[in-house]
Amino acid sequence: MEHSFIYLASQSPRRKQLLEQIHVPYRLLLPQSNENAELLEVENKGELPHAYVQRVTNLKWQAAQQLRVELSLPDALILCSDTTVALNQKILGKPRDEKDAIDFLSQLLGQTHVVLTAVMLGHQNKQKQAISESQVTFANLSDAQIKNYVASQEPMGKAGAYAIQGLAGTFIQHIAGSYSGIMGLPLYETSQLLRDFGFSV
């Protein structure tokens, strides 16, 4: 199968930016206005972070494939990704409001947490998945610093209530792992998957 482009099933501007960084041509494949993509991210009771992020990525891929068929779009590789933040095996998802964001950030201060990003690529009946795991250490911040950061609105819609490529970069002391994975699309794992499907990277 010739691959002239892939579908990116993500509304994240960071994932678009990262694909452009490695010169992968893509077309967006986004949920219709009547679909609630957030429902795919609901946690199962007692679910551990690794299982959660892989399951959600798989659900996103299946939904994107179904949408491609419904819209009668040409067959091509579909790329999906999901990122989760975990502290001591507790999943910190996207904050529902500013109070949530303050609570999440307060838990992360002075701690090292894990960022997991799963990537799934495939078409028709063949899919492959990979996972990136990184560790991030936050500095201790004052209550005022947390409130100022949350007031910027940057934490909203972000797993763990922060974006490493934004203002949060000023209070991250150390990372071990994949910077692009923490952003939302690990380029090493993604490029490996693309090569596995014969896509030139």
C-alpha positions as CSV (number, residue, x, y, z in Angstrom):
1,M,0.0,0.0,0.0
2,E,1.4,3.4,-1.0
3,H,1.4,6.0,1.7
4,S,1.3,9.6,0.5
5,F,-0.2,10.9,3.8
6,I,-1.7,9.7,7.1
7,Y,-4.8,10.7,9.0
8,L,-4.2,12.4,12.3
9,A,-7.2,11.7,14.5
10,S,-6.4,14.5,17.1
11,Q,-7.4,18.0,17.8
12,S,-4.2,18.7,19.5
13,P,-2.1,21.6,17.9
14,R,1.0,20.1,19.6
15,R,0.6,16.8,17.7
16,K,0.1,18.6,14.4
17,Q,3.3,20.6,15.2
18,L,5.3,17.5,16.0
19,L,4.2,15.7,12.8
20,E,5.2,18.7,10.8
21,Q,8.5,18.7,12.6
22,I,9.4,15.3,11.0
23,H,7.8,16.3,7.7
24,V,5.0,13.7,7.7
25,P,2.1,14.8,5.5
26,Y,-1.3,14.4,7.2
27,R,-5.0,15.1,6.9
28,L,-7.1,15.7,10.0
29,L,-9.8,13.2,10.8
30,L,-11.8,14.7,13.6
31,P,-15.0,13.7,15.4
32,Q,-18.2,15.2,14.1
33,S,-19.9,18.0,16.1
34,N,-22.5,15.6,17.5
35,E,-19.8,13.2,18.9
36,N,-18.4,13.5,22.4
37,A,-14.8,12.5,22.2
38,E,-14.3,13.1,25.9
39,L,-16.5,10.0,26.7
40,L,-13.7,7.8,25.3
41,E,-11.4,9.1,28.1
42,V,-13.6,8.1,31.0
43,E,-11.6,5.9,33.5
44,N,-12.7,2.4,34.5
45,K,-12.7,1.9,38.3
46,G,-9.4,0.7,39.6
47,E,-7.7,1.0,36.1
48,L,-4.0,1.5,36.2
49,P,-2.3,4.2,34.1
50,H,-0.6,1.9,31.5
51,A,-3.8,0.0,30.8
52,Y,-5.8,3.2,30.7
53,V,-3.7,5.0,28.2
54,Q,-3.5,2.0,25.9
55,R,-7.2,1.3,26.0
56,V,-8.2,4.9,25.4
57,T,-5.8,5.2,22.4
58,N,-7.3,2.0,21.0
59,L,-10.8,3.4,21.4
60,K,-9.8,6.6,19.7
61,W,-8.3,4.7,16.8
62,Q,-11.5,2.5,16.4
63,A,-13.7,5.6,16.4
64,A,-11.5,7.3,13.8
65,Q,-11.5,4.2,11.5
66,Q,-15.3,4.0,11.8
67,L,-15.6,7.7,10.9
68,R,-13.3,7.3,7.9
69,V,-15.6,4.5,6.6
70,E,-18.8,6.5,7.3
71,L,-17.4,9.5,5.4
72,S,-16.2,7.3,2.5
73,L,-12.7,8.7,2.8
74,P,-9.8,6.9,1.1
75,D,-8.0,4.2,3.1
76,A,-4.8,5.4,4.7
77,L,-2.9,5.0,7.9
78,I,-4.6,6.5,10.9
79,L,-2.6,7.9,13.8
80,C,-4.0,8.3,17.3
81,S,-2.4,9.2,20.5
82,D,-3.3,9.7,24.2
83,T,-1.3,11.1,27.1
84,T,-1.9,10.6,30.7
85,V,-0.1,11.8,33.9
86,A,0.2,9.5,36.8
87,L,1.4,10.1,40.4
88,N,1.9,6.9,42.4
89,Q,-0.3,5.0,39.9
90,K,-3.1,7.6,40.4
91,I,-4.3,9.0,37.0
92,L,-4.5,12.8,36.9
93,G,-6.6,13.5,33.8
94,K,-7.7,16.8,32.3
95,P,-9.0,19.3,34.9
96,R,-12.7,19.9,34.8
97,D,-12.3,23.5,36.2
98,E,-9.8,25.8,37.9
99,K,-10.3,24.1,41.3
100,D,-9.4,20.8,39.7
101,A,-6.3,22.3,38.1
102,I,-5.1,23.7,41.4
103,D,-5.7,20.4,43.1
104,F,-3.7,18.4,40.5
105,L,-0.8,20.9,40.5
106,S,-0.7,20.9,44.3
107,Q,-0.3,17.1,44.3
108,L,2.6,17.3,41.7
109,L,4.7,19.9,43.5
110,G,8.1,18.7,44.6
111,Q,7.3,15.2,43.3
112,T,8.4,13.1,40.3
113,H,5.5,11.8,38.3
114,V,5.1,9.7,35.2
115,V,3.9,10.8,31.8
116,L,2.6,8.0,29.5
117,T,1.8,8.6,25.9
118,A,0.5,5.7,23.8
119,V,0.5,5.9,20.0
120,M,-1.5,3.7,17.6
121,L,-1.0,3.5,13.9
122,G,-2.7,1.4,11.3
123,H,-5.3,0.8,8.6
124,Q,-8.1,-1.7,7.9
125,N,-7.3,-4.8,9.9
126,K,-3.7,-4.1,10.9
127,Q,-2.7,-1.8,13.7
128,K,0.3,-1.4,15.9
129,Q,0.7,0.4,19.2
130,A,3.7,1.8,21.1
131,I,4.0,3.5,24.5
132,S,6.4,6.2,25.8
133,E,7.1,6.6,29.5
134,S,8.8,9.6,30.9
135,Q,9.5,11.0,34.4
136,V,8.9,14.7,35.2
137,T,10.0,16.4,38.5
138,F,8.2,19.6,39.6
139,A,9.7,22.3,41.8
140,N,7.8,23.5,44.8
141,L,5.7,26.5,44.0
142,S,3.8,29.0,46.2
143,D,0.0,29.1,46.2
144,A,0.2,32.4,44.4
145,Q,2.4,30.9,41.6
146,I,-0.1,28.0,41.2
147,K,-3.1,30.4,41.0
148,N,-1.3,32.7,38.5
149,Y,-0.5,29.7,36.3
150,V,-4.1,28.4,36.5
151,A,-5.4,31.9,35.7
152,S,-3.4,31.8,32.4
153,Q,-5.8,29.0,31.4
154,E,-2.9,26.9,30.0
155,P,-3.7,23.9,32.3
156,M,-7.2,23.5,30.9
157,G,-7.6,20.6,28.6
158,K,-4.1,19.2,29.5
159,A,-3.5,15.9,31.2
160,G,-2.1,16.6,34.7
161,A,-3.1,20.3,34.3
162,Y,0.1,21.5,32.6
163,A,1.8,21.9,29.3
164,I,5.6,21.4,29.3
165,Q,6.1,23.5,26.2
166,G,4.3,26.4,27.7
167,L,4.6,28.4,31.0
168,A,5.0,25.2,33.0
169,G,8.5,24.8,31.5
170,T,9.6,27.3,34.1
171,F,8.8,25.1,37.1
172,I,9.9,21.7,35.8
173,Q,13.2,20.8,37.4
174,H,14.0,17.6,35.6
175,I,12.7,15.3,32.9
176,A,13.9,11.8,32.0
177,G,12.5,10.3,28.8
178,S,10.9,11.8,25.8
179,Y,10.2,15.6,25.6
180,S,8.0,15.1,22.6
181,G,6.2,12.2,24.4
182,I,5.4,14.6,27.3
183,M,4.1,17.1,24.7
184,G,1.7,14.4,23.4
185,L,3.4,12.5,20.5
186,P,6.7,10.7,21.1
187,L,8.6,11.2,17.9
188,Y,10.9,8.2,18.3
189,E,8.1,5.7,18.8
190,T,5.9,7.4,16.1
191,S,8.6,7.3,13.5
192,Q,9.3,3.6,14.3
193,L,5.7,2.8,13.7
194,L,5.6,4.7,10.5
195,R,8.6,2.8,9.2
196,D,7.0,-0.5,10.2
197,F,4.2,0.4,7.8
198,G,6.7,1.3,5.1
199,F,6.1,5.1,5.4
200,S,9.2,7.1,4.7
201,V,10.3,9.3,7.6
